[in-house]
Amino acid sequence: MTNKELQPIICPSLLSGDFAFLARDANYMLEQGAECHFVPNLTIGAPVIKSLRKHTKGHLDCHLMVTNPESMIDDFKNAGADGITFHIEATERGDGRSITKEVIHKIKSSGMMCGISVKPNTPIESIFDFVESIDFVLIMTVEPGFGGQSFMTHMMPKVETLRKKYPHLPIQVDGGLDPNTIDAAAKAGANIIVAGSSLFKPGQNPKDTMQLFRDTINKHKPNCICKISDYYYFRKVIYILVVWTFNKASVMYTNTDTIIILIQSPGITTQ
Ligand SMILES: O=C(CO)[C@@H](O)[C@H](O)COP(=O)(O)O
């Protein structure tokens, strides 16, 4: 995890593409302005990624919705994947059997980006121990496996919890994201949007939909970053230092919270 400012990132899910023309669909989405992460499930294995790699420069983010991600990392790396997201449910196996750290290490040491995904019924606390060593968290807003499902609004508290605890963490949401649901996701603090049907929908202009997603993420930025300019922040610090010089006790009581909010705020910046 880095402390870089968060940007909106739109990730078309090739699960909703035409499997006979995956490279065409991938490149079309790139042309439309996607940052281009793709989310193949088992339907799209490493051999398909290898073929696709030859025909697109897009960032291939492979969402492994499998029970044994550890056995596929090398294959996906060799096929040309840029990133792997695996499920915490697959690596925390009960009976104290955990291979999450090993899987993260294997993905990162092979030079790929690493995300951890959380299914709807899995508590968000399950990934807290690993957040510092990965690039983003994916909160599933549908049961993984199929495109075209309804967005689960009740997953938003998970996003809010994560955003509050990790102001700098890129948070991805996947499933049912469209012009009607983007607001809830962005408001909760998500900044990476995976979308299938709403981008590949016939007759729809994906460029416009992607822009709407970005605008909505940016619109909610003020709630997170409080529209505070550096100048305002600078003045506050000076104010506190001055007051503190004259009255230590009162400044500690009245201003410390403000400063803490201000310091956290830039971490949620999306521009
Ligand atoms: O992998 C998955 C679901 O498991 C997603 O990436 C879907 O492909 C998203 O599709 P829509 O819900 O946007 O149609």
The ligand as an ORCA input file, in Angstrom:
! r2SCAN-3c Opt
* xyz 0 1
  O     -16.491    -11.094    -11.744
  C     -17.523    -10.565    -11.563
  C     -18.628    -11.222    -10.860
  O     -18.129    -12.344    -10.282
  C     -17.716     -9.225    -12.031
  O     -16.521     -8.681    -12.559
  C     -18.786     -9.104    -13.017
  O     -18.331     -9.423    -14.314
  C     -19.319     -7.721    -12.989
  O     -20.358     -7.653    -13.862
  P     -21.535     -6.621    -13.693
  O     -22.161     -6.886    -12.355
  O     -20.923     -5.272    -13.771
  O     -22.432     -6.952    -14.830
*
